[in-house]
Amino acid sequence: MYGPSTYVEFDPPGPRSKIAAGLLAILLPIGLHRFYLGYPIVGLVQFALVWFCGIGSLWCIVEGILCFLDVMRDSHGRRLRD
């Protein structure tokens, strides 16, 4: 007797901007966007990889693209705001 569920989960964005995080990741690919998003350990790992072997910059650029595609989350699991 009941129709399909019309329940829609509301996922409010957090205080961090995906544009700021994406630009930090692409323009300064040394892990600063991870510090901005609340992941200091991952930011240090990315910085060390950039410093010692350069591969971390590619990782940062890919994550910058993921920020713009709304895939990345902040350290509390919240979406990034527009």
KEDRENDO-176597 format. One record per residue: residue in three letters; x, y, z of N, C-alpha, C in turn. Coordinates in steps of 0.05 Angstrom, whole numbers, plus 5000, padded with zeros to 4 digits. Example, Ala and Ser with C-alpha at 12.3 -4.5 7.8 and 13.67 -1.06 7.14 Angstrom:
2
r type: ALA | n_xx: 5264 | n_yy: 4886 | n_zz: 5156 | ca_xx: 5246 | ca_yy: 4910 | ca_zz: 5156 | c_xx: 5264 | c_yy: 4934 | c_zz: 5156;
r type: SER | n_xx: 5257 | n_yy: 4955 | n_zz: 5142 | ca_xx: 5273 | ca_yy: 4979 | ca_zz: 5143 | c_xx: 5258 | c_yy: 5001 | c_zz: 5157;
END
This chain:
82
r type: MET | n_xx: 5016 | n_yy: 4976 | n_zz: 5000 | ca_xx: 5000 | ca_yy: 5000 | ca_zz: 5000 | c_xx: 5017 | c_yy: 5025 | c_zz: 5000;
r type: TYR | n_xx: 5042 | n_yy: 5022 | n_zz: 5007 | ca_xx: 5059 | ca_yy: 5046 | ca_zz: 5008 | c_xx: 5075 | c_yy: 5048 | c_zz: 4983;
r type: GLY | n_xx: 5081 | n_yy: 5072 | n_zz: 4974 | ca_xx: 5097 | ca_yy: 5077 | ca_zz: 4950 | c_xx: 5126 | c_yy: 5076 | c_zz: 4956;
r type: PRO | n_xx: 5142 | n_yy: 5082 | n_zz: 4936 | ca_xx: 5171 | ca_yy: 5081 | ca_zz: 4940 | c_xx: 5180 | c_yy: 5102 | c_zz: 4961;
r type: SER | n_xx: 5201 | n_yy: 5096 | n_zz: 4974 | ca_xx: 5211 | ca_yy: 5114 | ca_zz: 4994 | c_xx: 5219 | c_yy: 5141 | c_zz: 4982;
r type: THR | n_xx: 5211 | n_yy: 5162 | n_zz: 4995 | ca_xx: 5219 | ca_yy: 5189 | ca_zz: 4986 | c_xx: 5239 | c_yy: 5201 | c_zz: 5005;
r type: TYR | n_xx: 5251 | n_yy: 5185 | n_zz: 5022 | ca_xx: 5271 | ca_yy: 5195 | ca_zz: 5041 | c_xx: 5296 | c_yy: 5203 | c_zz: 5026;
r type: VAL | n_xx: 5305 | n_yy: 5227 | n_zz: 5029 | ca_xx: 5329 | ca_yy: 5237 | ca_zz: 5017 | c_xx: 5348 | c_yy: 5246 | c_zz: 5039;
r type: GLU | n_xx: 5372 | n_yy: 5234 | n_zz: 5039 | ca_xx: 5391 | ca_yy: 5241 | ca_zz: 5060 | c_xx: 5403 | c_yy: 5268 | c_zz: 5054;
r type: PHE | n_xx: 5403 | n_yy: 5285 | n_zz: 5073 | ca_xx: 5414 | ca_yy: 5312 | ca_zz: 5070 | c_xx: 5443 | c_yy: 5312 | c_zz: 5081;
r type: ASP | n_xx: 5462 | n_yy: 5318 | n_zz: 5065 | ca_xx: 5490 | ca_yy: 5319 | ca_zz: 5072 | c_xx: 5500 | c_yy: 5347 | c_zz: 5070;
r type: PRO | n_xx: 5499 | n_yy: 5363 | n_zz: 5091 | ca_xx: 5507 | ca_yy: 5391 | ca_zz: 5089 | c_xx: 5537 | c_yy: 5393 | c_zz: 5086;
r type: PRO | n_xx: 5546 | n_yy: 5412 | n_zz: 5070 | ca_xx: 5575 | ca_yy: 5416 | ca_zz: 5067 | c_xx: 5588 | c_yy: 5428 | c_zz: 5092;
r type: GLY | n_xx: 5613 | n_yy: 5423 | n_zz: 5095 | ca_xx: 5628 | ca_yy: 5434 | ca_zz: 5118 | c_xx: 5638 | c_yy: 5462 | c_zz: 5112;
r type: PRO | n_xx: 5655 | n_yy: 5473 | n_zz: 5129 | ca_xx: 5664 | ca_yy: 5500 | ca_zz: 5125 | c_xx: 5687 | c_yy: 5503 | c_zz: 5105;
r type: ARG | n_xx: 5699 | n_yy: 5481 | n_zz: 5096 | ca_xx: 5721 | ca_yy: 5483 | ca_zz: 5077 | c_xx: 5712 | c_yy: 5485 | c_zz: 5048;
r type: SER | n_xx: 5726 | n_yy: 5501 | n_zz: 5033 | ca_xx: 5719 | ca_yy: 5506 | ca_zz: 5005 | c_xx: 5733 | c_yy: 5486 | c_zz: 4986;
r type: LYS | n_xx: 5719 | n_yy: 5474 | n_zz: 4967 | ca_xx: 5732 | ca_yy: 5456 | ca_zz: 4948 | c_xx: 5749 | c_yy: 5472 | c_zz: 4928;
r type: ILE | n_xx: 5742 | n_yy: 5497 | n_zz: 4923 | ca_xx: 5758 | ca_yy: 5513 | ca_zz: 4905 | c_xx: 5785 | c_yy: 5520 | c_zz: 4917;
r type: ALA | n_xx: 5784 | n_yy: 5527 | n_zz: 4943 | ca_xx: 5810 | ca_yy: 5533 | ca_zz: 4957 | c_xx: 5827 | c_yy: 5508 | c_zz: 4959;
r type: ALA | n_xx: 5815 | n_yy: 5486 | n_zz: 4966 | ca_xx: 5831 | ca_yy: 5461 | ca_zz: 4968 | c_xx: 5841 | c_yy: 5452 | c_zz: 4941;
r type: GLY | n_xx: 5825 | n_yy: 5454 | n_zz: 4921 | ca_xx: 5834 | ca_yy: 5446 | ca_zz: 4894 | c_xx: 5856 | c_yy: 5464 | c_zz: 4883;
r type: LEU | n_xx: 5854 | n_yy: 5490 | n_zz: 4888 | ca_xx: 5875 | ca_yy: 5508 | ca_zz: 4878 | c_xx: 5901 | c_yy: 5504 | c_zz: 4894;
r type: LEU | n_xx: 5899 | n_yy: 5499 | n_zz: 4920 | ca_xx: 5923 | ca_yy: 5494 | ca_zz: 4936 | c_xx: 5937 | c_yy: 5468 | c_zz: 4926;
r type: ALA | n_xx: 5921 | n_yy: 5448 | n_zz: 4919 | ca_xx: 5932 | ca_yy: 5423 | ca_zz: 4910 | c_xx: 5945 | c_yy: 5425 | c_zz: 4882;
r type: ILE | n_xx: 5933 | n_yy: 5441 | n_zz: 4864 | ca_xx: 5943 | ca_yy: 5442 | ca_zz: 4837 | c_xx: 5965 | c_yy: 5463 | c_zz: 4834;
r type: LEU | n_xx: 5962 | n_yy: 5487 | n_zz: 4846 | ca_xx: 5981 | ca_yy: 5508 | ca_zz: 4843 | c_xx: 6006 | c_yy: 5505 | c_zz: 4861;
r type: LEU | n_xx: 6002 | n_yy: 5494 | n_zz: 4885 | ca_xx: 6024 | ca_yy: 5489 | ca_zz: 4904 | c_xx: 6024 | c_yy: 5459 | c_zz: 4912;
r type: PRO | n_xx: 6033 | n_yy: 5442 | n_zz: 4894 | ca_xx: 6030 | ca_yy: 5413 | ca_zz: 4899 | c_xx: 6051 | c_yy: 5402 | c_zz: 4918;
r type: ILE | n_xx: 6049 | n_yy: 5411 | n_zz: 4943 | ca_xx: 6067 | ca_yy: 5402 | ca_zz: 4964 | c_xx: 6052 | c_yy: 5392 | c_zz: 4988;
r type: GLY | n_xx: 6026 | n_yy: 5387 | n_zz: 4986 | ca_xx: 6010 | ca_yy: 5376 | ca_zz: 5008 | c_xx: 5996 | c_yy: 5397 | c_zz: 5025;
r type: LEU | n_xx: 5996 | n_yy: 5422 | n_zz: 5018 | ca_xx: 5983 | ca_yy: 5443 | ca_zz: 5034 | c_xx: 5953 | c_yy: 5439 | c_zz: 5035;
r type: HIS | n_xx: 5941 | n_yy: 5428 | n_zz: 5014 | ca_xx: 5912 | ca_yy: 5423 | ca_zz: 5014 | c_xx: 5904 | c_yy: 5403 | c_zz: 5036;
r type: ARG | n_xx: 5921 | n_yy: 5384 | n_zz: 5042 | ca_xx: 5915 | ca_yy: 5365 | ca_zz: 5063 | c_xx: 5915 | c_yy: 5378 | c_zz: 5090;
r type: PHE | n_xx: 5933 | n_yy: 5397 | n_zz: 5095 | ca_xx: 5933 | ca_yy: 5412 | ca_zz: 5120 | c_xx: 5907 | c_yy: 5428 | c_zz: 5122;
r type: TYR | n_xx: 5899 | n_yy: 5440 | n_zz: 5099 | ca_xx: 5875 | ca_yy: 5456 | ca_zz: 5098 | c_xx: 5850 | c_yy: 5439 | c_zz: 5105;
r type: LEU | n_xx: 5850 | n_yy: 5414 | n_zz: 5095 | ca_xx: 5827 | ca_yy: 5396 | ca_zz: 5099 | c_xx: 5828 | c_yy: 5382 | c_zz: 5126;
r type: GLY | n_xx: 5850 | n_yy: 5385 | n_zz: 5141 | ca_xx: 5851 | ca_yy: 5373 | ca_zz: 5168 | c_xx: 5866 | c_yy: 5347 | c_zz: 5170;
r type: TYR | n_xx: 5882 | n_yy: 5341 | n_zz: 5150 | ca_xx: 5898 | ca_yy: 5316 | ca_zz: 5150 | c_xx: 5928 | c_yy: 5322 | c_zz: 5151;
r type: PRO | n_xx: 5939 | n_yy: 5330 | n_zz: 5174 | ca_xx: 5967 | ca_yy: 5339 | ca_zz: 5175 | c_xx: 5987 | c_yy: 5316 | c_zz: 5170;
r type: ILE | n_xx: 5981 | n_yy: 5292 | n_zz: 5178 | ca_xx: 6000 | ca_yy: 5270 | ca_zz: 5174 | c_xx: 6002 | c_yy: 5264 | c_zz: 5144;
r type: VAL | n_xx: 5980 | n_yy: 5263 | n_zz: 5130 | ca_xx: 5981 | ca_yy: 5258 | ca_zz: 5101 | c_xx: 5995 | c_yy: 5281 | c_zz: 5087;
r type: GLY | n_xx: 5990 | n_yy: 5306 | n_zz: 5097 | ca_xx: 6004 | ca_yy: 5329 | ca_zz: 5086 | c_xx: 6034 | c_yy: 5327 | c_zz: 5089;
r type: LEU | n_xx: 6043 | n_yy: 5318 | n_zz: 5112 | ca_xx: 6072 | ca_yy: 5314 | ca_zz: 5116 | c_xx: 6083 | c_yy: 5292 | c_zz: 5098;
r type: VAL | n_xx: 6068 | n_yy: 5271 | n_zz: 5094 | ca_xx: 6077 | ca_yy: 5249 | ca_zz: 5076 | c_xx: 6079 | c_yy: 5259 | c_zz: 5048;
r type: GLN | n_xx: 6060 | n_yy: 5275 | n_zz: 5039 | ca_xx: 6061 | ca_yy: 5286 | ca_zz: 5012 | c_xx: 6084 | c_yy: 5305 | c_zz: 5009;
r type: PHE | n_xx: 6088 | n_yy: 5322 | n_zz: 5029 | ca_xx: 6111 | ca_yy: 5340 | ca_zz: 5028 | c_xx: 6137 | c_yy: 5325 | c_zz: 5027;
r type: ALA | n_xx: 6140 | n_yy: 5304 | n_zz: 5043 | ca_xx: 6165 | ca_yy: 5288 | ca_zz: 5043 | c_xx: 6169 | c_yy: 5275 | c_zz: 5016;
r type: LEU | n_xx: 6147 | n_yy: 5265 | n_zz: 5003 | ca_xx: 6150 | ca_yy: 5252 | ca_zz: 4977 | c_xx: 6158 | c_yy: 5272 | c_zz: 4956;
r type: VAL | n_xx: 6147 | n_yy: 5296 | n_zz: 4958 | ca_xx: 6155 | ca_yy: 5317 | ca_zz: 4939 | c_xx: 6185 | c_yy: 5324 | c_zz: 4943;
r type: TRP | n_xx: 6192 | n_yy: 5327 | n_zz: 4968 | ca_xx: 6219 | ca_yy: 5336 | ca_zz: 4974 | c_xx: 6240 | c_yy: 5315 | c_zz: 4966;
r type: PHE | n_xx: 6234 | n_yy: 5289 | n_zz: 4971 | ca_xx: 6254 | ca_yy: 5269 | ca_zz: 4967 | c_xx: 6254 | c_yy: 5256 | c_zz: 4939;
r type: CYS | n_xx: 6230 | n_yy: 5253 | n_zz: 4927 | ca_xx: 6230 | ca_yy: 5239 | ca_zz: 4901 | c_xx: 6212 | c_yy: 5252 | c_zz: 4880;
r type: GLY | n_xx: 6196 | n_yy: 5272 | n_zz: 4887 | ca_xx: 6180 | ca_yy: 5286 | ca_zz: 4868 | c_xx: 6154 | c_yy: 5274 | c_zz: 4860;
r type: ILE | n_xx: 6149 | n_yy: 5249 | n_zz: 4868 | ca_xx: 6124 | ca_yy: 5235 | ca_zz: 4860 | c_xx: 6100 | c_yy: 5246 | c_zz: 4875;
r type: GLY | n_xx: 6104 | n_yy: 5259 | n_zz: 4898 | ca_xx: 6082 | ca_yy: 5270 | ca_zz: 4913 | c_xx: 6067 | c_yy: 5292 | c_zz: 4899;
r type: SER | n_xx: 6081 | n_yy: 5306 | n_zz: 4881 | ca_xx: 6067 | ca_yy: 5328 | ca_zz: 4867 | c_xx: 6046 | c_yy: 5317 | c_zz: 4848;
r type: LEU | n_xx: 6051 | n_yy: 5294 | n_zz: 4836 | ca_xx: 6030 | ca_yy: 5282 | ca_zz: 4819 | c_xx: 6006 | c_yy: 5274 | c_zz: 4836;
r type: TRP | n_xx: 6011 | n_yy: 5263 | n_zz: 4859 | ca_xx: 5990 | ca_yy: 5255 | ca_zz: 4878 | c_xx: 5973 | c_yy: 5279 | c_zz: 4885;
r type: CYS | n_xx: 5987 | n_yy: 5302 | n_zz: 4891 | ca_xx: 5972 | ca_yy: 5327 | ca_zz: 4898 | c_xx: 5955 | c_yy: 5337 | c_zz: 4875;
r type: ILE | n_xx: 5965 | n_yy: 5336 | n_zz: 4851 | ca_xx: 5950 | ca_yy: 5346 | ca_zz: 4828 | c_xx: 5925 | c_yy: 5329 | c_zz: 4823;
r type: VAL | n_xx: 5928 | n_yy: 5303 | n_zz: 4826 | ca_xx: 5905 | ca_yy: 5285 | ca_zz: 4823 | c_xx: 5884 | c_yy: 5291 | c_zz: 4845;
r type: GLU | n_xx: 5894 | n_yy: 5295 | n_zz: 4869 | ca_xx: 5875 | ca_yy: 5302 | ca_zz: 4891 | c_xx: 5862 | c_yy: 5329 | c_zz: 4887;
r type: GLY | n_xx: 5876 | n_yy: 5348 | n_zz: 4874 | ca_xx: 5864 | ca_yy: 5374 | ca_zz: 4867 | c_xx: 5841 | c_yy: 5370 | c_zz: 4848;
r type: ILE | n_xx: 5844 | n_yy: 5353 | n_zz: 4828 | ca_xx: 5822 | ca_yy: 5347 | ca_zz: 4810 | c_xx: 5799 | c_yy: 5334 | c_zz: 4824;
r type: LEU | n_xx: 5805 | n_yy: 5316 | n_zz: 4843 | ca_xx: 5784 | ca_yy: 5303 | ca_zz: 4858 | c_xx: 5769 | c_yy: 5323 | c_zz: 4876;
r type: CYS | n_xx: 5783 | n_yy: 5344 | n_zz: 4886 | ca_xx: 5770 | ca_yy: 5365 | ca_zz: 4901 | c_xx: 5749 | c_yy: 5379 | c_zz: 4884;
r type: PHE | n_xx: 5756 | n_yy: 5385 | n_zz: 4859 | ca_xx: 5737 | ca_yy: 5399 | ca_zz: 4842 | c_xx: 5714 | c_yy: 5381 | c_zz: 4834;
r type: LEU | n_xx: 5718 | n_yy: 5355 | n_zz: 4833 | ca_xx: 5697 | ca_yy: 5336 | ca_zz: 4826 | c_xx: 5680 | c_yy: 5328 | c_zz: 4850;
r type: ASP | n_xx: 5685 | n_yy: 5340 | n_zz: 4873 | ca_xx: 5669 | ca_yy: 5336 | ca_zz: 4898 | c_xx: 5672 | c_yy: 5307 | c_zz: 4908;
r type: VAL | n_xx: 5696 | n_yy: 5296 | n_zz: 4906 | ca_xx: 5701 | ca_yy: 5269 | ca_zz: 4916 | c_xx: 5715 | c_yy: 5271 | c_zz: 4944;
r type: MET | n_xx: 5732 | n_yy: 5291 | n_zz: 4948 | ca_xx: 5747 | ca_yy: 5294 | ca_zz: 4973 | c_xx: 5728 | c_yy: 5303 | c_zz: 4995;
r type: ARG | n_xx: 5735 | n_yy: 5295 | n_zz: 5020 | ca_xx: 5720 | ca_yy: 5304 | ca_zz: 5044 | c_xx: 5740 | c_yy: 5315 | c_zz: 5063;
r type: ASP | n_xx: 5731 | n_yy: 5331 | n_zz: 5082 | ca_xx: 5749 | ca_yy: 5341 | ca_zz: 5103 | c_xx: 5753 | c_yy: 5320 | c_zz: 5124;
r type: SER | n_xx: 5768 | n_yy: 5326 | n_zz: 5145 | ca_xx: 5775 | ca_yy: 5306 | ca_zz: 5165 | c_xx: 5752 | c_yy: 5297 | c_zz: 5182;
r type: HIS | n_xx: 5729 | n_yy: 5311 | n_zz: 5181 | ca_xx: 5705 | ca_yy: 5303 | ca_zz: 5195 | c_xx: 5686 | c_yy: 5288 | c_zz: 5177;
r type: GLY | n_xx: 5693 | n_yy: 5283 | n_zz: 5153 | ca_xx: 5676 | ca_yy: 5268 | ca_zz: 5134 | c_xx: 5655 | c_yy: 5285 | c_zz: 5120;
r type: ARG | n_xx: 5658 | n_yy: 5312 | n_zz: 5123 | ca_xx: 5638 | ca_yy: 5330 | ca_zz: 5110 | c_xx: 5646 | c_yy: 5337 | c_zz: 5082;
r type: ARG | n_xx: 5626 | n_yy: 5341 | n_zz: 5065 | ca_xx: 5631 | ca_yy: 5350 | ca_zz: 5038 | c_xx: 5644 | c_yy: 5377 | c_zz: 5038;
r type: LEU | n_xx: 5658 | n_yy: 5384 | n_zz: 5017 | ca_xx: 5669 | ca_yy: 5411 | ca_zz: 5014 | c_xx: 5648 | c_yy: 5429 | c_zz: 5002;
r type: ARG | n_xx: 5647 | n_yy: 5454 | n_zz: 5011 | ca_xx: 5627 | ca_yy: 5473 | ca_zz: 5000 | c_xx: 5637 | c_yy: 5484 | c_zz: 4974;
r type: ASP | n_xx: 5619 | n_yy: 5495 | n_zz: 4958 | ca_xx: 5625 | ca_yy: 5506 | ca_zz: 4932 | c_xx: 5640 | c_yy: 5532 | c_zz: 4933;
END
